[in-house]
Amino acid sequence: MRLVGENIEDNNKVVSTREALRLAEEQGLDLVMITADANPPVCKIVDYSKFLYQLKKKLKEQKANTKKTEVKEIRFGPQTDDHDFEFKLNHAKRFLADGDMVRAYVFFKGRSIVYKEQGEILLLKFATQLEGIGKVDRMPSLEGKKMIMLISPVKKKA
């Protein structure tokens, strides 16, 4: 196995398993296998409890840095006015800029279900207005009394 670490005088030294265990015992530390897939396997002489602590700390830090995406909802009626449409469009732009997904839906109440085409046109118009900021993940589809469309933010290139 290949030994690496701070306490090794010849880094990347290839030794037998017994030799590696003897070196670890001399230093009062543990022999930890870092990469088992390599040829030969890579091991490190460290304090195992300290090694686990640092590993947990690193994982916790990575988890804290990840952004949790939320799904914000915007509700329309089949005959939503232009001003209301613009108002809700501005909300959607803000949500997408913050990195949240937007679920836009048209809610059909009672007999207004006969205006399915108007609802679909409204959602498609909404999607075209958000073209540069968001991309459509799910095209408008009727589910019960709702016509739902899902829009996610566009990733910015660095």
Secondary structure, 3 states (H helix, E strand, C coil): CEEECCCCCCCCEECCHHHHHHHHHHHCCEEEEEECCCCCCEEEEECHHHHHHHHHHHHHHHHHHCCCCCEEEEEECCCCCHHHHHHHHHHHHHHHHCCCEEEEEEECCHHHHHHHHHHHHHHHHHHHHCCCCEEEEEEEEEECCEEEEEEEECCCCC
